[in-house]
Amino acid sequence: MIHVTTLRGEELVLNALFIETVKAEPDTIIHLYNGKTYIVSETKQQIIDRTTAFYASIGLVGTIGIRGEEDE
């Protein structure tokens, strides 16, 4: 789960596993797989960083080497 803030200042907690796309146009827009859309005050990079940190916290990131590392 990641914490985000709407443009109205309301804090939300989103399930990062449901994020389909994140766009910056210039506001940051998060589209979820369930069809919901949220416009938030965080930057696109902040959403990416929080999502990556969430994935790492549940063991979905950092368990496999980057492709090509095994050949070095």
C-alpha positions as CSV (number, residue, x, y, z in Angstrom):
1,M,0.0,0.0,0.0
2,I,1.2,3.5,-0.7
3,H,0.1,6.9,0.7
4,V,-0.8,9.6,-1.7
5,T,-2.4,13.1,-1.4
6,T,-5.2,14.3,-3.6
7,L,-5.1,17.8,-5.0
8,R,-7.7,18.8,-2.4
9,G,-5.3,17.7,0.4
10,E,-7.0,14.4,1.2
11,E,-4.7,11.5,2.1
12,L,-5.4,8.2,0.5
13,V,-3.9,4.8,0.7
14,L,-3.8,2.9,-2.6
15,N,-3.0,-0.7,-3.2
16,A,0.1,-0.4,-5.4
17,L,-0.5,-3.8,-6.9
18,F,-3.5,-2.3,-8.7
19,I,-1.6,0.5,-10.4
20,E,-1.8,0.2,-14.2
21,T,-0.3,3.5,-15.3
22,V,1.1,6.7,-13.8
23,K,1.2,9.8,-16.0
24,A,2.4,13.4,-15.5
25,E,0.3,15.8,-17.6
26,P,1.4,18.1,-15.6
27,D,-0.6,16.8,-12.6
28,T,0.2,13.2,-11.7
29,I,-2.6,10.8,-12.7
30,I,-2.8,7.3,-11.4
31,H,-4.9,4.7,-13.3
32,L,-5.8,1.5,-11.5
33,Y,-6.8,-1.9,-13.1
34,N,-10.3,-1.6,-11.6
35,G,-10.9,1.5,-13.7
36,K,-10.5,4.1,-11.0
37,T,-8.4,7.2,-11.6
38,Y,-6.8,9.5,-9.1
39,I,-5.1,12.8,-9.5
40,V,-2.5,13.3,-6.8
41,S,0.0,16.0,-5.7
42,E,3.0,13.7,-5.6
43,T,5.3,13.6,-8.6
44,K,5.4,10.6,-11.0
45,Q,8.9,9.7,-9.6
46,Q,7.6,9.8,-6.0
47,I,4.8,7.3,-7.0
48,I,7.4,5.1,-8.7
49,D,9.7,5.2,-5.7
50,R,6.9,4.4,-3.2
51,T,5.6,1.6,-5.4
52,T,9.1,0.1,-5.7
53,A,9.6,0.4,-1.9
54,F,6.2,-1.3,-1.4
55,Y,7.2,-4.2,-3.8
56,A,10.5,-4.6,-2.0
57,S,8.7,-4.7,1.4
58,I,6.6,-7.6,0.3
59,G,9.4,-9.4,-1.5
60,L,8.6,-8.7,-5.1
61,V,11.7,-6.7,-5.8
62,G,15.4,-7.5,-5.2
63,T,15.1,-11.2,-5.2
64,I,16.4,-11.7,-8.8
65,G,19.5,-10.3,-10.5
66,I,19.2,-8.0,-13.4
67,R,19.2,-9.8,-16.7
68,G,22.7,-10.2,-18.0
69,E,24.4,-10.1,-14.6
70,E,24.8,-13.8,-14.6
71,D,27.0,-13.6,-17.7
72,E,29.5,-11.3,-16.1
